[in-house]
Amino acid sequence: MNQSLILVGVLFLGTFTVGQALAQDEAPMKMGQAGPNTFVGLVSDASCGPRHKMRDKSAEECTRACERAGSPYALVAGEKVYRLKGDSNDIAVLAGQKAKITGTLQGDTIAVTSAMPTQ
C-alpha cells in the first residue's frame, strides 16, 4: 500500500514538473523586438499595417489580397511597422497571425532569415 502511494506521488510530481516546463515554454511572447535579431508581431502588409482596410475580410485574407496587389508583407510590432524582405512563401503562411521573425534590421525593413508562428 505504501509503495502504491509513493508511486502515485512520484507520478504526480513528475507530471506537475513536466506540465510546468511546458507552460513556461508556451508563454506568450511580447510584441516588439525580442532580441538583437528577433522580432515578434502580427504579419500584415505595408499598406494596411495594424488596421485592415477590407472590413469584409479576415486579417489573413486582407493581408494576402493586399500583397497580391503589390503591397509588401509587414510585421506590426506594437507601434512599429517593419517591412519584411525574404521568401514570400515562408511569410505568406503566417498572414494575419502572430509570428516570431528572425532577421537583420536595416532601417524599417527586416531581411528575414526565419519566420514561425508564436503565441
N, C-alpha and C positions, 0 to 999 in steps of 0.2 A: 504494500500500500504506500509506504513512504517513498519507494522508488518511483512509483507512478506520479506522485505529487511533484517530486523533483524533476522528472522528465517533462511534465506539463509546464512547470515553472521555467525550465530551460528553453523549451519550445516557444513559450510566450515571450520571454525576454529576447530571444533571437529574432522572432518576428517583429517585435517592437523596434529593435535596433535597426533591422533592415528597412522597416517602414519609415523610420526617422531619416535614414540616409536617402531613401528615395524622395521623401518630401523635401529635403534640402536641395537635392539636385533639380527638382522641378519647380523651385521657387521662381515666380515671375521676374524677368529681368526689367530693370528700369529703362525708360526711353532715354535716348541720348547717346553720347559717346561713352562706351563702357570700358574702353582701354585705348591705347595709342592707335590701334588699327582695327578696333571693333566698335560697331555702331548698332544700336537697337532702335527700331521704329516700325512704322507701318509702310508697306510698299504701296506706293501710289504712282502718280505721273506728275511731271513738272507743271503741266497746265492746271490741273486741279489742286495739287498739293493736299492740304488736310481736308478740304471740303469739295466733295464731288459735285460736278455741275449737272450730271444726268440723274435727276432725283428719282426717276422711274426704274433705275438700275441699281444693282448692288455695288458695293465698293470694288469688288473684283471685276464685274462686268464693265463698269465705267473706266477703270484703270486700263483694261485691255483694249477697250474701244478707243480711248484717247491715244494709247501707244500705237495702235494701228493707224491712227490719223496723223502720226508724226511726233507726238509729244514723248520725250524720253521718260523711262521709268525714274522714279524718285523715292527717296526714303524720308518720311516725315518723322522726325525725332524731336518731340516737344515743339519748340518754336522754330526749329531749323528744318529746312528742306534741302536735302542733298540730292543732286542728280546722280544717277547710277550708270556707270560705264562698265560694260562687260558683256558676257554671254547672255543675251536677252532671253534665251530659253531657260536658263537657270533662274533668272529673276521672274520670268512670266508665271511660273508655277506658284509664286508667292504673292501674286497680285491681290491686294486688299487684305493681306494678312500681316500680323506682327512677325518681324524677322530679325535675325542676327546677321549682320553683314560684316564681313572681314575684307579689308582692302586699304588702299592708300588714299588719304585725303589730299586733294590738290585744289585749292580754292574752295568752291562749293560742290565739287564733284568727287565721288568716291570711285576709284578704279577697283572694281570688285574682284576679289580672288576666291571668295566663297560666300554662299548665301544659304541660310537654313531657317526653317520656321522655329519660333520660340513662343513661350508663354508671356 
